[in-house]
Amino acid sequence: MIDRPSAIAQVRALFRANPCVAILGPRQCGKTTLARVLAADEPVCTFFDLESPLDVRKLAAPMRALGRLDGLVVLDEIQQRPDLFEILRVLVDRPDSRTRFLVLGSASPTIVKGASESLAGRLGFVDLGGFDILETGAESQDRLWNRGGFPRSFLSPDDSASMDWRQGFVRTFLERDIPQLGISVPAETLRRFWTMIAHYHAQVWNAAEFARSLGSSEATARRYLDLLAGAYMVRILPPWFENISKRQVKSPKIQIRDSGLLHALLELGSLTDLAAHPKLGASWEGFALEQVLARLGSRSAYFWATHGGAELDLLVTVRGRRYGFEFKVGDAPGSTRAMRIALADLGLEHLWIVYPGPDAYELDDRLSVLPLADVIDLPGRLERWE
């Protein structure tokens, strides 16, 4: 088992200020395993799997069943029982309550809506994805890029077994998980839409083009996009607007969040297959972007582009300062005119070009090239610029 110390520390820190903590992320990303690691250090812990018929029966009278428990209570797949949020609010507000609740869920719209209505001010959030490069180690960079971060995919004995798992995951997600959320979208339609996103990975969203391909309205195409984003399958990266005298792109970028699922949807079984595919650069951009965001934990993440051709793959704001990132798959990337424009127009503290190679080097005082392995130390690098 691969340790996830950063996520564990984040959960424990949130419990010091909140009686409830929610771990949100896609299915099969390791939420349950992480919860069991946390539970192992607790003197008293009760675990409920809300997809287990036995545990569902135990919670037939939830106020009585949960109200008599002490210690840590884990509620897995909480999106199956959104009615429990109101019960949790009553329980944590008891003046003598020492019970803490850890809720796990795979559908952010359902959870956030229930939490905001019932547990405002009482609940901390941890976003958990698949393994990142800090957890797997820099020596596993290529395997992580090819297979993605889902634990069973990454830990498979070989690339073929990993691909089989990912293809099974896609099918199960479409045929079982989506209907369980009460969403009636034909599985084959959603698979076609998801595959289209894979082919548009790291490009600007064009609702009209997707709608034409699907034979549907733009509103329907956007609903499908929001559905996949809410299930943590797709990232919608919003555009950044700056008050400058240039026409700027105002539509978001879209990308598959897990590189392994991207490769499965594109039917690319190995990095050798990927190297000969037109989406090689886009695949690297999405993979490296997710690694950067996993290390920074920043919700203030955007891309920036103008109609004149200037662009920036990722713009983040950390403690009020702006930093930029470009992602290049080449062996020795250098600066470009577009990067210089982004540095000047956006007032960046620093811009890093993240690439797969082994060596870091400076291009000037505010522009440098960074190996993906060094993203592990990125928080410290940002502190040096403050």
N, C-alpha and C positions, 0 to 999 in steps of 0.2 A: 504494500500500500504506500502511496506517495503522500507525504505529510503536507498539510496546508496550514502552516503556522500563522500566516497573515490573516486568513479568514477567521481562524480560531481566536486570535487576539482581538479582532474587530468585534466579534460576537460578545466576548467577555467584557470589553470596554463598554459596549452599549448596555449590557445588563447592569452595569454600575449606575446607570442613569435612568433605566426604563425597566418596568416589570415584564414587558413583552419585547421579544425580538423576532423579526421575520427574516428568514433566509429565502430570497427569491432567485430563481434561475430556471433554465430549461430542464426538461426531464432528463434523467440519467447523467446529470452533471456532477453528482456527488453530494447532494444536499443531505440525503439520509445518512450516508457514511460519515459526513462531518458532524451531524447531530449525534450519532452514536459515539464518536470520539469525545464530544463534549459531555455526553451523558456518563461516560465511563469515569469521569472525575467527580461526579456528583454523588453524595451519600445516598440520596433518594431521587429516583427518576422514574417517571411513568411515560410509556411510549404508546401513541395511538397512530395507526395507519388508517386513514380515512378511506382507503380503497379496499380495506379488509372487511368482509361482512361481519366477522366476529367483533372487531373494534367498533364498527358502526352500531352494532346491537348494544355494546357496552355504553354507548353515548345516546341511547334512546331517550334518557332523561338527563340531558347534559349538565344542567345546573347542579343536580344532586351528585352526578358522577364526578364532575370536575371540582366541585366545591369542597369535597372532603379530602382532596389530595394535597400533599406538601411537596416541597422540593421543586425539582424541575419537571415540567410537563411538556412533552413534545407532541405536536399535532402535525402529522405529515400529510401532504396533499390537501391543505386547508381549503383550496378552491372548491373542493367537493361539498363543503359545508360552510358557506359564507354566513349562515345564521349564527355560527358560533362566536362571531366577533362581538355581538351584543352581549352574549353570556360572559365573554372574557372581560368586557368593560366592567360589568357588575362585580366580578370576582376580584379583579385587581384593585378595585376601589374600596374593598373592605378594609377598615382601619387596621385590623390585626393580620392582614394577609402577608405571608412570606413566600407564597407560591410564585414561581416565575414560569412564564410560558414561552416556548420556542415554537414558532409556527413555520412550516415549510410549504412553499407553493410554486407552481409552474406557470401561472397565468397572471401576469402583472395587473391588467385592468380590473379583474375581479378582486384581487387582494387589495390593491391600493384604494379602490372605491370603498370596500368594506371597512378597511382600517381607518380611512379618513373620516368616515361617518361615525365610527364607534370607538376607536382607540386613539383619537388625536391627542398628542401630548403624552402618550403612554407606550408608544411603539417605536423601536428603532429598526432600521432596514439595513440588510447586508445583501448586496447583489453578488451572486456567485455564478461564475461561468465555468467552463471546463478548465483543465490544467493550463497554467501559463508557464513561461520560460523560467520564472523564479522557482517554481515547484518541480519542474522536470529536470532543470539544469541546462546550461548552455550547450552541453555536448549532445543533447537530444533535439537541437533546433530543427534539423531537417525532418526528423520523424514527427515532431509536433506540427510542423507546417503541413506535411503530407497528410497525416491522419487526423489532425485536429485535436482538440483538448478533451473530448468526452472520454472519461476514464477507460471504458471498455474498448473503445476504438484505439486509443493510444497504447494500451497495455496488451493488445492482441499479439499473438505469437509471430504474425507476419502481416505483410501488407494486404494479402488476399483475404485473410480472416478479418482484418480491420474493415476492408471494403464491404464484406458480407454483413458485418454488424451495422455499418452506417446505412446500407441499403434497407436492411430490416428496420432500422430506426425510422427512416423516412416513411416507410409503409405503415408502421404502427402509429406514428404520429398522425398521419392523415386519416387512417381508417378507424382508429380507436380514440386517440386523445382529443382530437377536434370535436367529434360528436359528444364526448363526455362533458365538454364545456357548454353543451347546449347550442352549438353552432351547426346549422344545416347548410353545409357547402359540399357539393359532390367531391369525393376524394380525388378523382381524376382531374377535375377542373383546377383544384388547388395545387395538385402536383404540377400541372402544366404551367400555372402561374409562378410557382416556386422555381421551376426550371428556367423560366424566362428571366426571373430575377438573377439567377446564376449567370446567365449570358450577359446581363446588364450590370454585373457586379462592379461596384466602385464607379458607376456612372450616375449622371444626374437623372432623377426620376422624370419620366415623361408619361403622364397619365393617359394622354390621348393615344399614344402608340400602344400602350398595354391594353387599353380598352378595345382598340381595333383588332388586335391579335386575339383577344378573348371573345370578341363579338358581344361585348357588354358596354355598359355606360362607364364613364370616368369615375363616377361615385362608387360603382361596384368594384372597380380595380383598386381604388383607394381603400375600400373596406377590406379587401383581401390583404393588402399591404399592411394595414393596421393590425389585422388578425395575426399575421406571422410575426410582426414586430412585438406584439403583446405576449406572444409565446416564446420570445427570446430567440427566434430563428433568424430574424432580419434586423439589421441596424438601420435606422433612418437618421442620417447625419444632417442636421439642419445647416442652412447657409448662414454665413456671417455677413451683416450689412455694416458698412462703414460710410460715414458722411464724407465721401470724396467725389470728385467730379468725373466718375467713371460709371458706366452701366455695369451693374453687378448681377450675377446669377442669383435667382431668388427661389429656385426649386431645390429640394434636398437631394443628397446622394443616397443611394441604396446599396446595401451589400449583405451577403450572407455572413453571419457573425462567426461561424465556425468554419475554418478553412477545410477541414475534413468533409463536412457536409457539402461545401461548395464543390470539392473534387468529386464527391459521389454523384451529385446532380449533373456534373459535366462528364461523368464516366471516365475519370482520370485516376487510374489505380496506383500510380507511382510518380515520383518526382521526374523520372525520365519521360513519362507521358506528358507531364505538365510542362516540361522544358520546351516541348515542340508545339505547345498550344498557344493561341493568341491571347489567352487570359493569364499568361504567366505573370506579367507585371501587375495586373489587377489583383491576382491572387496574393502576391507578396504585399501589396498595399493594404489589403484587408487584414491579412494575418498580422503584419507588423503594427498596424493601427490598433488592433485589439490588444496586443501585448503592451503597447504604450499606455492605453487607457486602464488596463489591469493594474499597472504599476502606479499610475497617478491617482486612480479612483476619482477622476474629475468628471462631474456632470456638465461642466461648462465646455463642451466639445463641439466644434464646428468645422466646416470647410469653407474656403473662400475662393471665389473665382470672379473674373470680370469677362465681359463679352469681347474684350480686346486680347484675351489669351493669358493674362496673369492669373495665377492660381496658387493655392496652398492646400495640401492634402488634409492637414489637421491643424486647427488652432485651438489651444486650450488656455484657460485662464486659471492661474493658481495664485491664491492670495493676492488678487488684484493685478497680477502681472501677466502679460501675454507671451506665449511661447509658440513657436511654429515647428511643424514636422513635415518633411517630404519623405516619401518611401520609394527607393530606387533599387531595382534588382541587379543592376550592373556591378561589375567588379571594382571599379574605382570612380564613383560618381563625383562630379564637380558642380560648381555653382552655375546657375542659369540666370538669364535676364528676369524671368518670372519670379525667381526667389528674391532677387535684389529689389524688385518692385514690392513684393509682399513685405519684406523687412522694412522698407521705407513707408509704405502706405499704411501698414497696420501697427507700426511702432513696436515691433517685436523686441523683447529683451534678447532672445537668441533663437536661431533656427537650426535644427538638426536634420541632416539627411541620414535616414536609417537604411542600412543595406545589409546583405547577408555575410559580407566579408569579415575578416578577423581584426583589421587594424582601424583605430580611430585616428583622425587627423584634422587639423584646423585649416579652414580656407580663409578666414579672417577673424576679427575679434568677435563677431556675432553670428558666424556661420561655420558649422563644423560637420564632419562626417562621423557617424556613430554606428558601430556594429550592433546588430540586434542583441547580441549577448550582453552588451553594456547597458541595455535598457534596464537591467536589474538594478543598477545604481542610479537610475534617473532621478528619484527624489532627492538624493544628495547633490546631484549636479544642479538641480533647480535652486537648492538652498545657496549654492555658491554664487548664483547670479542675483541673489536678493541683497 
